[in-house]
Amino acid sequence: MVGPSPLREGPAGGAGAGWGDHIHIIATLIRDDGRRPRRHNEARRAQAEARRIEADYGLRRVTPGDGTAAPRPTSAERHKAERQGRERPPREQLRETVRQAVAGAADEAEFFGRLQAAGLLVQQRIAPSGDLLGYSVALPGDHNETGEPVFYSGSKLSPDLSLPRVRKRFVMELGAGHSHPASQGTARPARPLSAAAAARRSATHTAWITLLTLDQDGDGAAAARIAATGEILDSLAQTSPVSTRQQLREAAWAFERASRSHTREEYRHAQALRRAARDLRYSGPAPGRGEDGASTAMLIDILFFLTTAAAHWHARRHHAQQAEAARQATAHLRAAYTIAAKEPMARLREQGQRLAQPVQDWSAALLRATAPDIAEQAIGEPGWPALAATLTHAYQAGRDPQTLLTEAITQRELDTAGSLSEVLVWRLRHLADLPADATSGQRPQVPTAPTRQTRPVTGTPSANATPSRRGR
């Protein structure tokens, strides 16, 4: 017997506050003939039926699950957290802390050391042979009715936090001397940088290479690179200034769902990203000013496009929840970028506005010759003076601005860019290895570039490489 019970719960509706009109369905689990109904796999079958009802009646479509989501806190856990005044239930707090401990960890010893350093209670399950079989963690102060700590195994926090799944990330040493194949031979001019800025510049380079090669080497490699991108987000959130920390933390929390699917990760393809996550963690906190703050903005800008690419990768494979989670992460990254880029962009715009008119004209002519499809949009944006200054800086550094522009524009899409000029600023400063933060001592002069640098580009980039005029 099934009976609907219509309810109306407004803002003061207690536990159901904000849910609005909905229906509770009460069902007996005995058939008319006295037999019990078949309940095997009932949750998945019920969800499939719910998706059909949503389509039939034009209701809001809920993204279907695939069985890889992390276990959600029970209602009892949520109510207990509310009584204790916790921001999140212990299960969620532990999942976030354990994921942060995994980020860039080189081996089990380092992983467990980080868990203990974070203040967690850790239990290890040891076989009679002495082999480590698993682990569980608890928050200090979280006790059951008998006063004992409430432990959660890694798999109860998230499927990819079980010890066997964590071990799969430790496929090679993450110490010095192991460079990413794609970046071998890349000579980058030395200049004095803080540890935090150097780690962010290195992570930017690794993220850019990953953006260009995400779906190469098969789905297993892409899945590993997406998971390792989550490690970078975790490490960046831990080491960024207070102004951006919350948005980056929310981005990492959202992207956690995007980092896990039924595709098995091949982590040998993601060690450069894991090394970058490790370097970010050990480089220490980065202040939100100067080169440290500007390099943070540069890294966030690249991560925005990398998480967008992850969303597209999942969407093409019909991973609905993962694609939606990646899109949510991009929204938080966009908010974090706005905060991080405010000061460095203001300094670059100021430099661009002080450029002599012939220099500004040269920059505009160069952009029109190189990328006529997007030139007028970029020139009309508030960030155009910063782009003009960056083109001039690249020229003064002995680089070919037109070649750099072509590479920055054609190698990856610009459709999701809200500001073409700002995106090009960071790509150019990365590709030309320019300081992320403009120095007040730079005095751009009128470029007298050779013909090869200022002549229009011959030929038109392919359709899939030409950015549209839509805007991040």
Secondary structure, 3 states (H helix, E strand, C coil): CEEEEEEEECCCCHHHCCCEEEEEEEECCCCCCCCCCCCCCHHHHHHHHHHHHHHHHCCCCCCCCCCCCCCCCCHHHHHHHHHHCCCCCHHHHHHHHHHHHHCCCCCHHHHHHHHHHCCCEEEEEECCCCCEEEEEEECCCCECCCCCECCEEHHHHCHHHCHHHHHCCCCCCCCCCCCCHHHCCCCCCCCCCCHHHHHHHHHHHHHHHHHHHCCCCCHHHHHHHHHHHHHHHHHHHHHCCHHHHHHHHHHHHHHHHHCCCCCCCCHHHCHHHHHHHHHHHHCCCCCCCHHHHHHHHHHHHHHHHHHHHHHHHHHHCCCHHHHHHHHHHHHHHHHHHHHHHHHHHHHHHHHHHCCCHHHHHHHHHHHHHHCHHHHHHHHCCCCHHHHHHHHHHHHHCCCCHHHHHHHHHHCCCCCCCCCHHHHHHHHHHHHCCCCCCCCCCCCCCCCCCCHHHHCCCCCCCCCCCCCCCCCC
